[in-house]
């Protein structure tokens, strides 16, 4: 719980700069004090794992250095990624915008399980945080 609402926009701008440097397009970023959601258009020459690695490693160093995030010790090693159809883009943007409210009543692990069930993904208990 280290991403304070009053300073999270600075983190989001920093992550946006990482995404731009990879020639990718950020549609939306938002989150809660313990995780973030990002919707982006991944450039065809950028591997998803490389993008996630760059976001996590660069922002981790920045967060540890920045005095506004004194309790940050690092991102979790896990991440969740999924592709969406273009027609679902606006719905996902709205979902990401509403993270603060959404996670006020729904646990992250419950949310991931529901998303996987809805999309027909087979998940295993060791896949969850």
C-alpha positions as MATLAB code, in Angstrom:
seq = 'XXXXXXXXXXXXXXXXXXXXXXXXXXXXXXXXXXXXXXXXXXXXXXXXXXXXXXXXXXXXXXXXXXXXXXXXXXXXXXXXXXXXXXXXXXXXXXXXXXXXXXXXXXXXXXXXXXXXXXXXXXXXXXXXX';
ca = [
       0.000    0.000    0.000;
       2.642    2.514   -1.031;
       1.167    4.398   -3.989;
      -0.374    7.357   -2.196;
      -3.356    8.907   -4.004;
      -1.999   12.415   -3.580;
       1.187   11.648   -5.557;
       0.222    8.783   -7.848;
      -0.068   11.072  -10.876;
       3.716   11.595  -10.759;
       4.236    7.838  -10.967;
       1.765    7.560  -13.827;
       3.536   10.308  -15.785;
       6.854    8.545  -15.256;
       5.447    5.238  -16.522;
       3.888    7.057  -19.470;
       7.357    8.325  -20.436;
       8.683    4.742  -20.425;
       5.823    3.649  -22.697;
       6.426    6.554  -25.086;
      10.137    5.705  -25.379;
       9.124    2.259  -26.674;
       6.892    3.849  -29.349;
       3.791    2.467  -27.675;
       0.564    4.330  -27.031;
      -0.919    4.700  -23.544;
      -4.713    4.697  -23.483;
      -5.126    4.741  -19.707;
      -3.310    4.144  -16.440;
      -4.773    4.124  -12.951;
      -4.710    2.004   -9.856;
      -4.884    1.668   -6.135;
      -2.289    1.985   -3.376;
      -0.982   -1.535   -4.098;
      -1.250   -2.085   -7.875;
      -1.804   -0.376  -11.209;
      -3.685   -1.113  -14.416;
      -2.360   -0.016  -17.791;
      -4.074   -0.168  -21.173;
      -1.670    0.417  -24.007;
      -1.196   -0.288  -27.665;
       1.984   -2.329  -27.835;
       4.240   -1.523  -30.793;
       4.735   -4.633  -32.990;
       8.498   -4.590  -32.370;
       8.119   -4.577  -28.573;
       7.667   -7.841  -26.708;
       5.179   -7.727  -23.859;
       7.677   -9.210  -21.381;
      10.216   -6.524  -22.331;
       7.662   -3.759  -21.844;
       6.617   -5.056  -18.432;
      10.263   -5.520  -17.413;
      11.140   -1.967  -18.440;
       8.123   -0.451  -16.683;
       8.738   -2.401  -13.494;
      12.522   -2.015  -13.311;
      12.676    1.654  -14.293;
       9.742    2.726  -12.145;
      11.029    0.654   -9.231;
      14.321    2.548   -9.236;
      12.499    5.853   -9.558;
      10.069    5.016   -6.729;
      12.872    3.939   -4.380;
      14.722    7.193   -5.087;
      11.686    9.497   -4.905;
      10.988   10.953   -1.439;
       7.206   10.864   -2.011;
       7.210    7.034   -1.920;
       9.245    6.225    1.217;
       7.600    2.836    1.853;
       8.073    1.391   -1.631;
      10.360   -1.669   -1.620;
       9.620   -3.107   -5.054;
       6.973   -4.447   -7.397;
       5.759   -8.021   -7.110;
       7.452  -10.411   -9.523;
       4.082  -11.365  -11.019;
       1.931   -9.481  -13.478;
      -1.261  -10.128  -15.393;
      -1.624   -9.246  -19.063;
      -4.424   -9.812  -21.536;
      -5.238   -8.681  -25.043;
      -8.530   -7.002  -25.854;
     -10.428   -6.295  -29.030;
     -10.525   -2.744  -30.299;
     -14.292   -2.628  -29.771;
     -13.761   -3.264  -26.025;
     -11.258   -0.420  -25.642;
     -13.646    2.212  -24.277;
     -15.160   -0.240  -21.787;
     -11.690   -1.136  -20.488;
     -10.672    2.534  -20.301;
     -13.769    3.225  -18.173;
     -12.946    0.221  -15.986;
      -9.385    1.464  -15.430;
     -10.577    5.001  -14.652;
     -12.751    3.630  -11.840;
     -10.085    1.615   -9.987;
     -10.375    3.465   -6.700;
     -14.097    2.762   -6.416;
     -13.925   -0.694   -7.934;
     -11.299   -2.029   -5.548;
     -13.090   -0.553   -2.585;
     -15.427   -3.552   -2.747;
     -13.644   -6.212   -4.842;
     -10.367   -7.925   -3.927;
      -7.732   -8.111   -6.703;
      -7.539  -11.917   -6.626;
     -11.321  -12.228   -6.819;
     -11.322   -9.814   -9.739;
      -8.677  -11.788  -11.633;
     -10.554  -15.047  -11.071;
     -13.780  -13.471  -12.343;
     -12.074  -12.054  -15.435;
     -10.499  -15.426  -16.233;
     -13.800  -17.254  -15.735;
     -15.639  -14.780  -17.976;
     -13.054  -15.160  -20.746;
     -12.660  -18.923  -20.392;
      -9.046  -18.891  -19.197;
      -7.949  -21.889  -17.198;
      -6.143  -20.688  -14.078;
      -4.403  -22.589  -11.304;
      -4.208  -21.613   -7.645;
      -0.455  -21.004   -7.888;
      -1.174  -18.359  -10.561;
      -2.705  -16.073   -7.942;
      -0.969  -13.656   -5.627;
];
